[in-house]
Amino acid sequence: MFKGLQPQIQNFADYKATKIEKGWSSDEKYLLEKGQEKLLLRVADISHYEKKKYEFEMFQKLEQANVPTSRPIDFGVDDEKKYVWMVLSWIEGQDFETQIQKFSVKEQYEFGIEAGKILQKIHAVAIPEPHTSWEVHFNKKTDNKLKTYAEGKIKIPNGDAFIDYIERNRHLLAGRPQTFHHGDYHISNMILTSDHQVIPIDLNRLDIGDPWEEFNRILFCKDMSPAFASGRVDGYFDGNVPAKFWQLLAFYLASNILGGIAWALDFGEEEVNFQLRQAEQTLNDYDNMTLIVPKWYKRSRK
């Protein structure tokens, strides 16, 4: 795609472009290089124009809030108005998920503290007042997941424990605030720089919601490093984790897991098996949803 667009993307036509295959995004992504300079180009169908414009504007707000992530460089559409594109600064480093096991447990925990504090900053970015209450929005979302799961052929062993927990705890959604969301905040969407800074990337799923729902991907962190996952929670709350957070986290994980089974069917047996393993591990972490604080969490690690 990019070769045909290159003359139409002003100021970047003479850059070398290398396609990036990693990730789940529907965007086409390219590393742009000219001399020592590196940039990230994202290209999407023009039907996503409003979403991508909003995304670029949020990058501008993140830059103003000093959130360490890609900086917005340029934004536009091609001459034929078939594609929308944005150029962002390139984050130099290595995928954090491939590096974390090289560090001590204490260092992994400290990286988690850093990631939690960055998430604090992300959630502090100003957003317009939401039109729908979080309680109404997420109950509807959860109802759809429960219906799809009930109608599906694949069932989680003891999956009723998730359903029972959800039905007993819907009241926790009442009055929850809404903030800006990264949308997919976990260890696989982070870069480790040469000076050992953790930088979140891939904000293409950004949205708005309960800030605590942003922890619904923490299982990816926990699977690679329980110490990092624990530090991420402690860093976000400055060491004072409210009891209600744990109750809501279990709610969001239960909803996510039930929804994940149906989602995985579109991606084959391997993804379904992954979702089933994650469900089994979560039931173990929470003793079949009878615990409030999961077994993997430890307040501090030496």
VMD Tcl script that draws the C-alpha trace (Angstrom):
set ca {
  {0.00 0.00 0.00}
  {2.61 2.54 1.07}
  {4.58 2.57 -2.18}
  {1.56 3.94 -4.04}
  {0.88 6.49 -1.31}
  {4.45 7.63 -0.83}
  {4.39 10.57 -3.29}
  {1.13 11.77 -1.70}
  {2.45 11.84 1.87}
  {4.28 15.13 1.82}
  {7.68 15.38 3.55}
  {8.05 11.58 3.79}
  {8.21 10.50 0.14}
  {12.00 10.03 0.20}
  {12.07 7.82 3.31}
  {12.88 4.12 3.15}
  {9.74 2.20 4.23}
  {9.81 -1.22 5.93}
  {6.48 -2.88 6.67}
  {5.89 -3.99 10.27}
  {4.00 -7.27 10.55}
  {3.83 -7.56 14.35}
  {0.57 -6.83 16.17}
  {-3.20 -7.28 15.83}
  {-4.04 -3.83 14.48}
  {-5.93 -3.52 11.20}
  {-3.68 -0.53 10.37}
  {-0.76 -1.06 8.03}
  {2.40 0.01 9.87}
  {5.77 1.03 8.44}
  {9.13 1.99 9.82}
  {10.28 5.10 7.91}
  {14.03 5.75 7.79}
  {16.14 8.55 6.38}
  {19.74 8.73 7.58}
  {19.63 8.36 11.37}
  {16.00 9.45 11.61}
  {13.28 6.86 12.27}
  {9.51 7.41 12.24}
  {6.38 5.26 12.46}
  {3.72 5.48 9.74}
  {0.21 4.07 10.29}
  {-2.20 3.79 7.33}
  {-5.91 2.95 7.54}
  {-8.94 2.93 5.24}
  {-10.59 6.35 4.87}
  {-13.73 4.96 6.55}
  {-11.75 5.24 9.81}
  {-10.98 8.93 9.30}
  {-12.85 10.28 12.34}
  {-11.46 7.59 14.61}
  {-7.91 8.21 13.40}
  {-8.27 11.98 13.68}
  {-9.41 11.54 17.28}
  {-6.51 9.15 17.89}
  {-4.00 11.69 16.57}
  {-5.54 14.44 18.72}
  {-5.19 12.20 21.77}
  {-1.51 11.69 20.96}
  {-1.21 15.47 21.05}
  {-2.85 15.54 24.49}
  {-0.59 12.75 25.72}
  {2.43 14.75 24.56}
  {1.17 17.82 26.45}
  {0.72 15.66 29.57}
  {4.32 14.38 29.27}
  {3.20 10.77 28.89}
  {6.15 8.76 27.56}
  {4.91 7.31 24.27}
  {5.10 8.11 20.55}
  {4.88 11.82 19.69}
  {2.49 12.99 16.93}
  {4.35 14.27 13.85}
  {1.85 14.57 10.97}
  {-1.62 13.50 9.84}
  {-3.46 13.48 6.53}
  {-5.29 11.66 3.73}
  {-4.10 10.56 0.30}
  {-4.97 12.57 -2.83}
  {-7.72 10.13 -3.84}
  {-9.14 10.12 -0.29}
  {-8.93 6.35 0.01}
  {-6.64 6.24 3.04}
  {-5.94 8.15 6.22}
  {-2.44 8.17 7.64}
  {-0.47 9.46 10.59}
  {3.23 9.72 11.31}
  {4.51 9.29 14.86}
  {7.94 9.35 16.46}
  {9.69 5.98 16.61}
  {10.37 4.45 20.05}
  {13.83 2.90 19.91}
  {14.28 -0.19 22.03}
  {13.33 -3.85 22.40}
  {9.99 -5.55 22.98}
  {9.69 -5.57 26.76}
  {8.10 -9.04 26.82}
  {11.34 -10.52 25.40}
  {13.53 -8.77 27.98}
  {11.77 -8.87 31.35}
  {13.04 -12.30 32.41}
  {16.60 -10.99 32.16}
  {15.98 -8.91 35.29}
  {15.66 -9.87 38.94}
  {12.24 -10.26 40.54}
  {12.80 -6.99 42.42}
  {13.68 -5.19 39.17}
  {10.59 -6.65 37.47}
  {8.48 -5.29 40.32}
  {10.08 -1.83 39.92}
  {9.33 -1.88 36.18}
  {5.73 -2.59 37.16}
  {5.72 0.42 39.49}
  {6.90 2.57 36.55}
  {4.20 1.16 34.25}
  {1.53 1.85 36.87}
  {2.60 5.46 37.26}
  {2.54 5.96 33.47}
  {-1.02 4.59 33.44}
  {-1.92 7.17 36.10}
  {-0.79 9.90 33.71}
  {-2.74 8.42 30.81}
  {-5.93 8.38 32.86}
  {-5.41 12.02 33.88}
  {-5.68 13.26 30.26}
  {-8.80 15.41 29.85}
  {-11.74 13.95 27.89}
  {-15.25 15.20 27.02}
  {-18.06 14.22 29.39}
  {-19.32 10.73 28.37}
  {-22.89 10.55 27.07}
  {-23.70 7.23 28.79}
  {-23.09 6.15 32.36}
  {-20.51 3.44 32.82}
  {-23.04 1.24 34.64}
  {-25.42 1.24 31.68}
  {-22.65 0.85 29.10}
  {-20.78 -2.02 30.73}
  {-23.88 -3.92 31.86}
  {-25.03 -3.95 28.23}
  {-21.58 -5.08 27.10}
  {-21.55 -7.83 29.72}
  {-25.07 -8.97 28.81}
  {-23.93 -9.43 25.20}
  {-20.92 -11.48 26.32}
  {-23.04 -13.69 28.58}
  {-25.56 -14.29 25.78}
  {-22.87 -15.14 23.24}
  {-21.14 -17.46 25.70}
  {-24.42 -19.21 26.58}
  {-25.19 -19.77 22.89}
  {-21.68 -20.99 22.04}
  {-20.55 -24.60 21.80}
  {-17.37 -24.15 23.85}
  {-17.75 -24.00 27.62}
  {-15.17 -23.26 30.32}
  {-14.88 -26.00 32.95}
  {-16.55 -24.49 36.04}
  {-17.29 -21.37 33.98}
  {-20.43 -20.84 36.04}
  {-18.15 -19.44 38.75}
  {-17.45 -16.46 36.45}
  {-21.15 -16.01 35.66}
  {-22.18 -16.19 39.32}
  {-19.53 -13.65 40.31}
  {-20.70 -11.23 37.61}
  {-24.36 -11.49 38.65}
  {-23.52 -10.96 42.33}
  {-21.38 -7.90 41.68}
  {-23.04 -5.80 38.98}
  {-23.76 -3.17 41.65}
  {-20.03 -2.33 41.69}
  {-20.44 -0.56 38.33}
  {-22.70 2.13 39.78}
  {-21.17 5.59 39.91}
  {-17.84 4.59 38.37}
  {-15.91 7.49 36.73}
  {-14.73 7.39 33.13}
  {-11.32 8.42 31.84}
  {-9.19 8.15 28.74}
  {-7.99 4.56 28.13}
  {-4.88 3.29 26.38}
  {-7.17 0.43 25.36}
  {-4.69 -2.45 25.38}
  {-2.29 -1.74 28.23}
  {-0.07 -4.74 28.93}
  {3.47 -5.99 28.71}
  {3.30 -6.97 25.02}
  {2.58 -3.35 24.08}
  {5.62 -1.91 25.80}
  {9.15 -1.10 24.67}
  {12.22 -1.22 26.88}
  {14.68 1.53 25.96}
  {18.47 1.29 26.24}
  {18.34 3.28 29.50}
  {15.77 0.82 30.94}
  {12.67 2.97 30.59}
  {9.35 1.22 29.90}
  {7.38 2.99 27.15}
  {3.79 2.01 26.19}
  {3.01 1.86 22.46}
  {0.08 0.84 20.18}
  {-2.70 3.16 21.30}
  {-4.87 2.32 18.29}
  {-7.51 0.75 20.58}
  {-7.84 3.86 22.75}
  {-11.25 4.47 24.25}
  {-13.03 5.84 27.33}
  {-14.19 3.96 30.41}
  {-13.72 3.11 34.06}
  {-9.99 3.61 34.71}
  {-9.86 0.36 36.66}
  {-11.17 -1.60 33.66}
  {-7.82 -0.78 32.02}
  {-6.40 -3.59 34.18}
  {-8.44 -6.20 32.28}
  {-5.31 -7.16 30.31}
  {-3.18 -7.67 33.42}
  {-3.29 -11.44 32.93}
  {-0.84 -11.02 30.03}
  {1.48 -9.24 32.47}
  {0.96 -11.80 35.24}
  {1.68 -14.73 32.90}
  {5.11 -13.31 32.11}
  {5.90 -11.75 35.48}
  {3.69 -11.77 38.59}
  {6.17 -9.31 40.07}
  {5.64 -6.85 37.22}
  {1.85 -7.25 37.46}
  {1.96 -6.64 41.23}
  {4.16 -3.58 40.77}
  {1.83 -2.22 38.11}
  {-1.06 -2.26 40.61}
  {1.01 -0.78 43.43}
  {2.50 1.92 41.20}
  {-0.91 2.99 39.95}
  {-2.32 3.33 43.48}
  {0.88 4.64 45.09}
  {0.90 1.56 47.30}
  {-2.64 2.04 48.70}
  {-4.83 -0.37 46.73}
  {-8.56 0.00 47.56}
  {-10.51 -3.17 48.34}
  {-13.12 -2.20 45.74}
  {-10.44 -2.28 43.04}
  {-9.88 -5.99 43.62}
  {-13.62 -6.68 43.51}
  {-13.99 -4.81 40.22}
  {-10.85 -6.33 38.73}
  {-12.30 -9.81 39.29}
  {-15.55 -8.62 37.66}
  {-13.76 -7.23 34.60}
  {-11.58 -10.33 34.24}
  {-14.63 -12.62 34.46}
  {-16.45 -10.60 31.79}
  {-13.36 -10.51 29.58}
  {-12.73 -14.23 29.84}
  {-16.30 -15.18 28.92}
  {-16.18 -12.79 25.95}
  {-12.76 -14.08 24.94}
  {-14.03 -17.58 24.23}
  {-16.39 -16.40 21.49}
  {-13.79 -13.97 20.13}
  {-11.18 -16.73 19.87}
  {-13.36 -18.88 17.62}
  {-12.58 -16.56 14.71}
  {-8.84 -17.16 15.17}
  {-8.64 -20.93 15.36}
  {-8.06 -23.76 17.81}
  {-4.77 -22.43 19.17}
  {-6.36 -19.16 20.29}
  {-9.35 -21.00 21.79}
  {-7.02 -23.23 23.80}
  {-5.11 -20.16 24.99}
  {-8.35 -18.59 26.22}
  {-9.35 -21.81 27.99}
  {-5.94 -22.01 29.72}
  {-6.27 -18.39 30.82}
  {-9.72 -19.13 32.24}
  {-8.39 -22.16 34.12}
  {-5.48 -20.16 35.55}
  {-7.81 -17.35 36.63}
  {-10.14 -19.76 38.42}
  {-7.07 -21.10 40.22}
  {-5.82 -17.56 41.02}
  {-9.19 -16.75 42.62}
  {-10.07 -20.18 44.07}
  {-13.10 -20.41 41.78}
  {-13.90 -16.73 42.31}
  {-14.07 -17.03 46.11}
  {-10.96 -14.89 46.68}
  {-10.95 -11.13 46.22}
  {-7.16 -10.63 45.89}
  {-5.60 -13.06 43.39}
  {-2.83 -15.41 44.50}
  {-0.27 -13.87 42.13}
  {-0.35 -10.47 43.82}
  {2.36 -9.64 46.35}
  {2.62 -6.19 47.93}
  {6.42 -5.97 47.57}
  {9.16 -8.24 46.34}
  {12.77 -8.31 47.58}
}
mol new
graphics top color blue
foreach p $ca { graphics top sphere $p radius 0.5 }
foreach p [lrange $ca 0 end-1] q [lrange $ca 1 end] { graphics top cylinder $p $q radius 0.2 }
display resetview
